[in-house]
Amino acid sequence: MMIENISAQMLFAKALKWRKTLVMYTLIATLIAIVVALLLPKQYKATVVVFPARHFSTSKLLLEQNTGNQEDYMQLGDEDDAEKLIQILNSDALKLKVAQVFDLYKRWKIKDTTFAYHYLKLKWDEMVTIKRTEFNSIKIEVYDYTANNSANLANGICNYCDTVRNEMTRGVSNQALRIVKQALDNTMIMMGQLEDSLQTLRQLGVLDYKTDVEAYTKSYAKAIEKGNKTAIIELEKKLDILKKYGGAYLSVNENLKKYRFKYPVLKAKYDDELMNNKENLPFKFVVEKAKPNEYKAKPKRFLLVGLAATSAFILTFLILLFKENLSKLNLKNQ
């Protein structure tokens, strides 16, 4: 075997034997680590904590007529709502929006090349952490090179979450509003045309078919009973008009009733869609906004130097141990 079973006592003895080499390389690594640690820029941490809100349309939450089925817009969201919020917070749309508003390409020194967005995502993953807590809240942790910038960036990510979500749903909302408005406009046009048709029929002598038939029939019977030929001729003309246009009147009137019944339903739906399109409730409840914290979060210089020194010592010791065992193996093979 190249490396024999060794005890702690033997390791200690070898460390004493190689102490000069171990100390030299450990000091070199420590000095390099100190220089690197001092050159690393300071990073400051800011934290935002939010709870997800329930996801319903504005009109459903605020204008629902049936109060028994009305959702409470003050209620905190569940796990599904939290996952949806995290998905939006991690979306490329939000990253691009925040990068544009806060000029992250310049702030994070990302070169304007073909792969600029790729490097932005890598830097974002390094500087921004979004995670769900055990209380179903969502914590947004942001690092930046000044305390104010880290706080502004964290609050910006939180604020623009609503903007990205609203832009995402705007297309569907616009389409729904257009469909409902078209149906409402068509209904109003049809009502106007049907009312014009009724007005034309009224001018022809059909005021109200059922009422007219009943009144003219009674008058006609009385005229026959009295033998009033003038009244009979006049009433027969009116009854002929009813026979000629009565069917059209009933059809137009029935259709007008249907459209008049349909109109308030479509108008209420249009008002709901208009509110959903123009107004939006927040997507989350902000528990804690980010505040500038001048205490440096990164780098942990003592930890970095300590890890570098320890790693250098262990690596040097292993290399020396390997060389010694390799030398012994070569001597045995000669």
Buried (B, 14 or more C-beta within 10 A) or exposed (E): EEEEEEEEEEEEEBBEEBEEEBEEBBEEBBEEBBEBBEEEEBBBBBBBBBBBBBBBBBBBBBBBEEEEEBBEBEEBBEEEBBEBBBEBBEBEBBBBBBBEBBEBBEBBEBEEEEEEBEBBEEBBEEBBEBEBEEEBBBBBBBBBBBBBBBBBBBBBBBBBBBBBBBEEBEEEBEEBBEEBBEBBEEBBEBBEBBBEBBEEBEEEBBEEBEEBBEBBEEBBEEBEEEEBEEBBEBBEEBBEBBEEBBEBBEEBBEBBEEBEEBBEEBBBBBBBBBBBBEEBBEBBBBEEBBBEBEEEBBBEBEEBBEEBBEEBBEEBBEEBBEEBBEEEEEEEEE
